[in-house]
């Protein structure tokens, strides 16, 4: 009889020596691992160690899945949400001791980076019974007197599943080269080879800063207009600007490296990637915000963006301060979105700067336009323009300049050959200028054209180019007068209507029969006459007979009452309009403390005040003020003395300055 196959061990009872955890299912169709339970409970290494150091092993092992379950936590975390079970072997069987003897020790090299094994032909001891014969009998046949147990060596084959289990006990727990080992087992020859290699850890990635604002840096390339053409006057992004809530920088989180493993199963930790703190980069006007798609540095205000390369700080400020100047070489034309801009350099002729609150400490030769803010030029405004839509303009000196502060104040120390327009204008000295405003205050005026409703000057006179012409803008009362005339006509019409209705009533009451009826009705109403029952019936007949005349009188009285109400309303409106007309022009006055040269004063009727000069150039203003027409009346002329003129509608005649 042939000896039994020593590898046939599937029928052995495993439950006596091997405790199987709840996430391992050893079914007839194979060995399955419940991934969600394993992910929660863990301990697979403990189970494998207990199985392999005992007398058990896998049959038909899926070595790749085996390693992932042992060492790849990220894979397990991903797979446990995708599937419930995974098959790793055909079964669990006994690892017979005589079979374990077939495997030799492995040599661990380079501190666990490699493992070496010498494969050679193997034999297995087989027990068998050999009969012992006695002396032959008479028939010549030797009888078997007993059986002796003996051992013989028979050629054997190694098994990959056994190899994995045995190498585990010899500290080769990771990285077995499946194909190479299977080939060596199949060949059955003597060979020294590397059977396992370590897994090098995967390097991580340092945390990074990602720019998410497209205009984060200055861009001096030409600005592209909406039609695709390049504007050579302006740079694309000279001063980066951002609005509140705008994202500036994004933190790309660091990515940890993946662990490596020695062939002994020991972990090789990867180098820890560098992290960074966004809050260390955020400065004034910025904050760190944790949003759904990541961590950002965002702007907390509208303003100008600055990145300090020395301190690595990013900030947003309402104020831009620079000393590079405004020129075609440095900035081109500027359109600023911040609240405050300070320029210490010169503004070149032809350059345009648009912003809000703007300060220029050097000379300006270009155009400054403020949308709702103030403009301050500490130096000279020469040949340029300063215009504020809603703010104030303050200048040191202005020469051949245009200054507009439509709803604000203009303050100038010295101006010459310039056009100044504002609501309130304050000037220390002006020469040959056009000055238009609701109120004009000046220390010295020479040869200027002034149009205002209130003028207060310390001195005024002529210049080499001509006299000073002061035009006081007085209200156009024609609309008031027309309105008053219309109201007076209505009042007279209502009064006439009331008188007419009264005459009609008197005519009806003059009829003798109706007059008697009215007299009798008055006595009955007052109680002077008491009617009997019979008289009451006759009275009703008499009232019916005079009902038509009575109704006519009642209707006329109703019309008189209606006329009375309308009359009262129009009289009240007439009082309001008359009061408004009388108040119009209050405060219109011209006061000049000292006349030091030829000056002329005139009134000019204007329904819209200084708005009549809106959009006019300086030359147009001069032409309009010099023009003689029915809207103007001369009020004073002279070359010495003083002026103290106040608007009086009835007294607009020529007078000389008082001496």
Rosetta blueprint (number, residue, H / E / L):
1 X L
2 X L
3 X L
4 X L
5 X L
6 X L
7 X L
8 X L
9 X L
10 X L
11 X L
12 X L
13 X L
14 X L
15 X L
16 X L
17 X L
18 X L
19 X L
20 X L
21 X L
22 X L
23 X L
24 X E
25 X E
26 X E
27 X E
28 X L
29 X L
30 X E
31 X E
32 X E
33 X E
34 X E
35 X H
36 X H
37 X H
38 X H
39 X H
40 X H
41 X H
42 X L
43 X L
44 X H
45 X H
46 X H
47 X H
48 X H
49 X H
50 X H
51 X H
52 X H
53 X H
54 X L
55 X L
56 X E
57 X E
58 X E
59 X E
60 X L
61 X L
62 X L
63 X H
64 X H
65 X H
66 X H
67 X H
68 X H
69 X H
70 X H
71 X H
72 X L
73 X H
74 X H
75 X H
76 X H
77 X H
78 X H
79 X H
80 X L
81 X L
82 X L
83 X L
84 X L
85 X E
86 X E
87 X E
88 X E
89 X E
90 X L
91 X E
92 X E
93 X E
94 X E
95 X L
96 X L
97 X H
98 X H
99 X H
100 X H
101 X L
102 X L
103 X L
104 X L
105 X L
106 X L
107 X E
108 X E
109 X E
110 X H
111 X H
112 X H
113 X L
114 X E
115 X E
116 X E
117 X E
118 X E
119 X E
120 X L
121 X L
122 X E
123 X E
124 X E
125 X E
126 X E
127 X E
128 X E
129 X E
130 X E
131 X E
132 X E
133 X E
134 X E
135 X E
136 X E
137 X L
138 X L
139 X L
140 X L
141 X L
142 X E
143 X E
144 X E
145 X E
146 X E
147 X E
148 X E
149 X E
150 X E
151 X E
152 X E
153 X E
154 X E
155 X E
156 X E
157 X L
158 X L
159 X L
160 X H
161 X H
162 X H
163 X H
164 X H
165 X H
166 X H
167 X H
168 X H
169 X H
170 X L
171 X L
172 X L
173 X L
174 X L
175 X L
176 X E
177 X L
178 X H
179 X H
180 X H
181 X H
182 X H
183 X H
184 X H
185 X H
186 X H
187 X H
188 X L
189 X L
190 X L
191 X E
192 X E
193 X E
194 X E
195 X E
196 X E
197 X E
198 X L
199 X E
200 X L
201 X L
202 X E
203 X L
204 X L
205 X E
206 X L
207 X L
208 X E
209 X E
210 X E
211 X E
212 X L
213 X L
214 X L
215 X L
216 X L
217 X L
218 X L
219 X E
220 X E
221 X E
222 X E
223 X E
224 X E
225 X L
226 X L
227 X L
228 X L
229 X L
230 X E
231 X E
232 X E
233 X E
234 X E
235 X E
236 X E
237 X E
238 X L
239 X L
240 X L
241 X E
242 X E
243 X L
244 X L
245 X L
246 X L
247 X E
248 X E
249 X E
250 X E
251 X E
252 X E
253 X L
254 X L
255 X E
256 X L
257 X L
258 X E
259 X L
260 X E
261 X E
262 X L
263 X L
264 X L
265 X L
266 X L
267 X E
268 X E
269 X L
270 X L
271 X L
272 X L
273 X L
274 X L
275 X L
276 X L
277 X L
278 X H
279 X H
280 X H
281 X L
282 X E
283 X L
284 X L
285 X L
286 X E
287 X E
288 X E
289 X E
290 X E
291 X E
292 X L
293 X L
294 X E
295 X E
296 X E
297 X E
298 X E
299 X E
300 X L
301 X L
302 X L
303 X E
304 X E
305 X E
306 X E
307 X E
308 X E
309 X L
310 X L
311 X L
312 X L
313 X E
314 X E
315 X E
316 X E
317 X E
318 X L
319 X E
320 X E
321 X E
322 X E
323 X L
324 X L
325 X L
326 X E
327 X L
328 X L
329 X L
330 X L
331 X L
332 X E
333 X E
334 X E
335 X E
336 X L
337 X L
338 X L
339 X L
340 X E
341 X E
342 X E
343 X E
344 X L
345 X L
346 X L
347 X E
348 X L
349 X L
350 X L
351 X L
352 X E
353 X E
354 X E
355 X E
356 X L
357 X E
358 X E
359 X E
360 X E
361 X L
362 X L
363 X L
364 X E
365 X L
366 X L
367 X E
368 X E
369 X E
370 X E
371 X L
372 X L
373 X L
374 X L
375 X E
376 X E
377 X E
378 X E
379 X E
380 X E
381 X E
382 X E
383 X L
384 X L
385 X E
386 X E
387 X E
388 X E
389 X L
390 X L
391 X L
392 X L
393 X E
394 X E
395 X E
396 X E
397 X E
398 X E
399 X E
400 X L
401 X L
402 X E
403 X E
404 X E
405 X E
406 X E
407 X E
408 X E
409 X E
410 X E
411 X E
412 X E
413 X E
414 X E
415 X E
416 X E
417 X L
418 X L
419 X E
420 X E
421 X E
422 X E
423 X E
424 X E
425 X E
426 X E
427 X E
428 X E
429 X E
430 X E
431 X E
432 X L
433 X L
434 X E
435 X E
436 X E
437 X E
438 X E
439 X E
440 X E
441 X E
442 X E
443 X E
444 X E
445 X E
446 X E
447 X L
448 X L
449 X E
450 X E
451 X E
452 X E
453 X L
454 X E
455 X E
456 X E
457 X E
458 X E
459 X E
460 X E
461 X E
462 X L
463 X E
464 X L
465 X L
466 X E
467 X L
468 X E
469 X E
470 X E
471 X E
472 X E
473 X E
474 X E
475 X L
476 X L
477 X L
478 X H
479 X H
480 X H
481 X H
482 X H
483 X H
484 X H
485 X H
486 X H
487 X H
488 X H
489 X H
490 X H
491 X H
492 X H
493 X H
494 X H
495 X H
496 X H
497 X H
498 X H
499 X H
500 X H
501 X H
502 X H
503 X H
504 X H
505 X H
506 X H
507 X H
508 X H
509 X H
510 X L
511 X L
512 X H
513 X H
514 X H
515 X H
516 X H
517 X H
518 X H
519 X H
520 X H
521 X H
522 X H
523 X H
524 X H
525 X H
526 X H
527 X L
528 X L
529 X L
530 X L
531 X L
532 X L
533 X H
534 X H
535 X H
536 X H
537 X H
538 X H
539 X H
540 X H
541 X H
542 X H
543 X H
544 X H
545 X H
546 X L
547 X H
548 X H
549 X H
550 X H
551 X H
552 X H
553 X H
554 X H
555 X H
556 X H
557 X H
558 X H
559 X H
560 X H
561 X H
562 X H
563 X H
564 X H
565 X H
566 X H
567 X H
568 X H
569 X H
570 X H
571 X H
572 X H
573 X H
574 X H
575 X H
576 X H
577 X H
578 X H
579 X H
580 X H
581 X H
582 X H
583 X H
584 X L
585 X L
586 X L
587 X L
588 X L
589 X E
590 X E
591 X E
592 X E
593 X E
594 X E
595 X E
596 X L
597 X L
598 X L
599 X E
600 X E
601 X E
602 X E
603 X E
604 X E
605 X E
606 X L
607 X L
608 X L
609 X H
610 X H
611 X H
612 X H
613 X H
614 X L
615 X L
616 X L
617 X L
618 X H
619 X H
620 X H
621 X H
622 X H
623 X H
624 X H
625 X H
626 X H
627 X L
628 X L
629 X L
630 X L
631 X L
632 X E
633 X E
634 X E
635 X E
636 X E
637 X E
638 X E
639 X L
640 X L
641 X E
642 X E
643 X E
644 X E
645 X E
646 X E
647 X L
648 X L
649 X L
650 X L
651 X L
652 X L
653 X L
654 X L
655 X E
656 X E
657 X L
658 X E
659 X L
